[in-house]
Amino acid sequence: MAADLFAPIRLGACELSNRIVMAPLTRNRAGEGGVPQALNARYYAQRASAGLIITEASPISPQGVGYPNTPGIYSQAQVAGWRQVCDAVHERGGHIFLQLWHVGRISHPSLQPGGALPVAPSAVRPDGDAFTNYGLQPFVTPRALDASEIPDIVADYRKAAINAMEAGCDGVEIHAANGYLIDQFLRDGSNRREDEYGGSIENRCRFLLAVTRAVTDAVGAERTGIRLSPVNPFNSMSDSDPQALFNAVVEAINPFGLAYLHVVEGGIHSDSPLPPFDLQAMRRLFKGPYMANGGYTRERAMRALGSGAADLVSFGELFIANPDLPERLKANTPLNEPDPATFYGGGEKGYTDYPAMAG
């Protein structure tokens, strides 16, 4: 039976009032020590009419930090800060999943404990510059992780998921997209390893599966989603056979019975041509709810749900500028235009001051 954006849906342990999801959006407005503030709670509460909010990516450890002023989920102060956010969203009847993040090589020594090198599956330097507290700095060549270190990072994901639940989140999303650590292990453009975590597709999936097992064992598969970006070139990412890789990823995660699969269906921050990829072939392989993301408009989202191409749709920039996006989409009224100059960093301007729909 065809659904639309405004139909309810059960997503794992949650009953959502609609299929409009707030995508994870890095905004660089956490307080000192990566602690969410009252300003962040107000921002998320304004958007609580989304069927589901997925928070901005949140580092699972100090080593996982890659940008200034991002809210973490590894300290008790951060847990308390996120509790303010979750309480504010729940008071308005919303649901919220926290996105678990380790940036891997997309960091800089100035952001790492003790000025250490960022870590990655292999010592492959990404193109471009890191965003640091001192402005843009060229990326460095990361240090390849020793296999003996990987279980500790898996344990960090597990603890971060437990912390998210302690903070009152309804679930967590494992960030395995957009060129960050898990994605770096998955794709062979960044993974040149010759041990059990590299080479074959099966080996390159090993880290993601270990993280997924640890997180679902800790908080339940019904409270766990995963985000993938099969062809996104952002952060110097590529793979020699993305269709084979990501079809295999989906088949490997199916036995967990996850709450959803969230897919970035193209590229972000890049005009590079994308390799051919059959999204619907991958979508058909997944045995749970499929969440689409990638520049969706109201009309395109309605078509996707009506055709069965997606079960939910996540919106990014539209949610930045329209705190009451579900109401606006339902009424089919004009939308506020986002201001890219205020996307990253700052205070209330461009964050909590976008107006709601008149009346």
Secondary structure, DSSP 4 states (H G I P E B T S, - for coil): ----TTS-EEETTEEES-SEEEPP------BGGGB--HHHHHHHHHTTTSSEEEEEEEESSGGG--STT---SSSHHHHHHHHHHHHHHHHTT--EEEEEE--TTSS-GGGSGGGPPPEESS--PPSSEEEETTEEEE--PPEEPPGGGHHHHHHHHHHHHHHHHHTT-SEEEEE--TTSHHHHHHSTTT----STTSSSHHHHTHHHHHHHHHHHHHH-GGGEEEEE-TT--TTT---S-HHHHHHHHHHHHGGG--SEEEEE-S-SS--PPPPP--HHHHHHH--S-EEEESS--HHHHHHHHHHTS-SEEEESHHHHH-TTHHHHHHHT---PPP-GGGSSS-SSTTTT-PPPPP-
